[in-house]
Amino acid sequence: MIKMKRSKNGGSTLTETMISASIFSAISIGLLMGFVSLERNFAATTDFATNHADQARISDYLARDLRSALTVTSVPNDTTITVPSYYDTSGNPQTPTVDGSGDVSYGVSGSSITIRYYLLGSTIYRRQDSQTPIAIAQNVKDFIFNVTDLGKVVNTQLTFNPTFASGGASNAAIAATTFYDTTLLRNSGGVY
């Protein structure tokens, strides 16, 4: 039978401890850097998705309202649109009538609704008549209306502030995002 001798010194040497501590530190630093990178990417992706949703929302609202607009009045960062009142006060559809010149009106007196888009701080609000304004886009830097083609085409330009900045990125890489939209005014006699 072979007997194994036990060593009296069962611990690690100083060199072995230093090497294992160095390896553990390198792996820990690598994992920490990976987690920080993932967190920054998650924040950037979330900001991008939020801005993209705001851009789509305001584009949809503006296109819908401008396509049915009877009149549009615009000043910088503030636009008022008048659209026909398709529904009466109880929510029932109003019967349209066509006059001799081909103009269509809804309701007995051709009633209309006033919709106002305005930039307050960095948020664009939509207010219909005297109802409570609804925030439809946030983190907005600028809101511009430009009218072309004899007042029948409206170009809108929305500039969103940058939301994600990297320490090593150039100014061009973190510049504000600008969203452009073009809408044909079907009912309007022009923009004022």
VMD Tcl script that draws the C-alpha trace (Angstrom):
set ca {
  {0.00 0.00 0.00}
  {1.25 3.43 -0.97}
  {0.93 6.18 1.53}
  {0.57 9.78 0.41}
  {2.32 12.40 2.34}
  {0.49 15.49 3.26}
  {2.23 18.76 2.84}
  {2.44 20.84 5.92}
  {1.98 24.00 3.84}
  {-1.46 23.58 2.21}
  {-1.86 27.27 1.12}
  {-0.95 29.09 -2.05}
  {2.23 30.97 -2.58}
  {2.24 34.74 -2.88}
  {2.95 34.52 -6.60}
  {-0.03 32.22 -7.21}
  {-2.32 34.54 -5.21}
  {-1.17 37.61 -7.16}
  {-1.67 35.89 -10.51}
  {-5.17 34.68 -9.60}
  {-6.10 38.14 -8.24}
  {-4.88 39.76 -11.48}
  {-6.90 37.35 -13.62}
  {-10.00 37.90 -11.46}
  {-9.56 41.71 -11.67}
  {-9.17 41.63 -15.47}
  {-12.31 39.52 -15.89}
  {-14.26 41.74 -13.45}
  {-13.22 44.94 -15.25}
  {-14.19 43.40 -18.60}
  {-17.61 42.41 -17.27}
  {-18.15 45.84 -15.69}
  {-17.25 47.59 -18.96}
  {-19.64 45.30 -20.82}
  {-22.49 46.07 -18.41}
  {-21.86 49.83 -18.67}
  {-21.80 49.59 -22.46}
  {-25.06 47.64 -22.49}
  {-26.70 50.18 -20.18}
  {-25.63 53.09 -22.43}
  {-26.86 51.27 -25.53}
  {-30.18 50.56 -23.82}
  {-30.58 54.25 -22.88}
  {-29.71 55.38 -26.41}
  {-32.13 52.87 -27.96}
  {-34.92 53.90 -25.59}
  {-34.37 57.59 -26.40}
  {-34.34 56.83 -30.13}
  {-37.58 54.84 -29.89}
  {-39.27 57.60 -27.87}
  {-38.24 60.29 -30.36}
  {-39.28 58.11 -33.29}
  {-42.72 57.50 -31.72}
  {-43.12 61.26 -31.11}
  {-42.16 61.96 -34.73}
  {-44.69 59.45 -36.06}
  {-47.41 60.72 -33.71}
  {-47.03 64.38 -34.65}
  {-46.74 63.50 -38.34}
  {-50.02 61.57 -38.18}
  {-51.85 64.32 -36.29}
  {-50.60 67.09 -38.58}
  {-51.29 65.18 -41.79}
  {-54.84 64.32 -40.70}
  {-55.67 67.85 -39.61}
  {-53.99 69.58 -42.56}
  {-55.67 67.35 -45.14}
  {-59.09 68.43 -43.89}
  {-58.10 72.03 -43.13}
  {-60.37 74.85 -44.20}
  {-57.92 77.51 -43.04}
  {-54.40 77.48 -41.63}
  {-52.85 80.39 -39.75}
  {-49.20 80.06 -38.87}
  {-46.60 82.00 -36.93}
  {-43.26 80.59 -35.70}
  {-43.81 77.65 -33.33}
  {-47.61 78.18 -33.33}
  {-50.19 77.08 -35.92}
  {-53.97 77.25 -35.89}
  {-55.97 74.98 -38.20}
  {-59.73 75.13 -38.79}
  {-61.34 71.83 -39.85}
  {-64.99 70.94 -40.52}
  {-67.00 69.59 -37.63}
  {-67.76 66.11 -38.92}
  {-69.69 65.15 -35.78}
  {-72.34 66.97 -33.76}
  {-72.12 67.55 -30.02}
  {-73.57 64.12 -29.23}
  {-71.02 62.34 -31.45}
  {-73.30 61.56 -34.40}
  {-71.99 62.17 -37.94}
  {-73.26 65.37 -39.56}
  {-74.75 65.20 -43.04}
  {-72.57 67.02 -45.59}
  {-74.11 69.50 -48.02}
  {-72.62 70.72 -51.28}
  {-73.31 74.28 -52.42}
  {-73.39 75.56 -56.01}
  {-69.62 76.21 -56.13}
  {-68.75 72.68 -55.00}
  {-67.86 73.57 -51.41}
  {-68.81 70.96 -48.83}
  {-70.07 71.95 -45.39}
  {-71.03 69.80 -42.42}
  {-73.91 70.53 -40.11}
  {-76.62 73.13 -40.40}
  {-74.34 76.15 -40.27}
  {-71.16 74.59 -41.61}
  {-69.67 74.45 -38.12}
  {-65.96 74.01 -37.67}
  {-63.38 73.03 -35.08}
  {-60.26 75.04 -34.29}
  {-57.09 73.07 -33.64}
  {-53.95 74.73 -32.39}
  {-50.43 73.27 -32.41}
  {-47.87 75.16 -30.39}
  {-44.43 74.72 -28.89}
  {-44.19 75.51 -25.19}
  {-40.79 74.88 -23.66}
  {-39.65 71.74 -25.46}
  {-43.10 70.14 -25.85}
  {-45.55 70.44 -28.75}
  {-49.17 70.58 -27.66}
  {-52.37 70.02 -29.65}
  {-55.46 71.83 -28.43}
  {-58.89 71.30 -29.98}
  {-61.32 74.19 -29.37}
  {-61.37 74.84 -25.60}
  {-60.41 71.32 -24.55}
  {-57.35 70.55 -22.43}
  {-54.15 70.62 -24.54}
  {-52.52 67.24 -25.20}
  {-48.73 66.87 -25.33}
  {-47.91 65.03 -28.56}
  {-44.14 65.45 -28.84}
  {-41.44 66.15 -26.27}
  {-37.82 67.25 -26.41}
  {-38.55 69.50 -29.43}
  {-36.10 72.24 -30.31}
  {-37.99 73.94 -33.16}
  {-41.35 73.71 -34.98}
  {-41.52 75.37 -38.42}
  {-44.32 75.64 -41.00}
  {-43.39 76.55 -44.56}
  {-46.09 77.11 -47.18}
  {-45.44 76.58 -50.90}
  {-47.38 76.19 -54.17}
  {-49.90 79.03 -53.77}
  {-50.78 78.11 -50.22}
  {-51.78 74.54 -51.03}
  {-48.75 72.59 -49.77}
  {-47.45 72.77 -46.21}
  {-43.95 71.63 -45.32}
  {-43.41 71.10 -41.62}
  {-40.04 70.82 -39.97}
  {-39.61 69.55 -36.42}
  {-36.19 69.52 -34.83}
  {-35.72 67.31 -31.78}
  {-32.94 67.98 -29.28}
  {-30.20 65.37 -29.07}
  {-30.83 62.99 -26.19}
  {-27.73 60.83 -26.19}
  {-24.18 62.12 -26.07}
  {-21.00 60.13 -26.06}
  {-17.82 61.46 -24.58}
  {-15.84 60.73 -27.74}
  {-18.51 61.56 -30.36}
  {-18.20 64.53 -32.67}
  {-20.77 67.34 -32.66}
  {-22.11 66.08 -36.00}
  {-22.69 62.63 -34.52}
  {-24.87 63.98 -31.70}
  {-26.61 66.77 -33.65}
  {-30.34 67.29 -33.31}
  {-32.71 65.15 -35.39}
  {-34.91 67.00 -37.88}
  {-38.15 65.50 -39.16}
  {-39.72 66.80 -42.38}
  {-43.30 66.29 -43.56}
  {-45.15 67.56 -46.64}
  {-48.95 67.71 -46.77}
  {-51.33 68.81 -49.51}
  {-54.18 71.00 -48.26}
  {-57.26 69.59 -50.00}
  {-60.01 71.83 -48.63}
  {-58.14 75.01 -47.89}
  {-58.37 78.21 -49.86}
  {-54.86 78.97 -48.70}
  {-52.66 79.52 -45.70}
  {-52.68 82.84 -43.93}
}
mol new
graphics top color blue
foreach p $ca { graphics top sphere $p radius 0.5 }
foreach p [lrange $ca 0 end-1] q [lrange $ca 1 end] { graphics top cylinder $p $q radius 0.2 }
display resetview
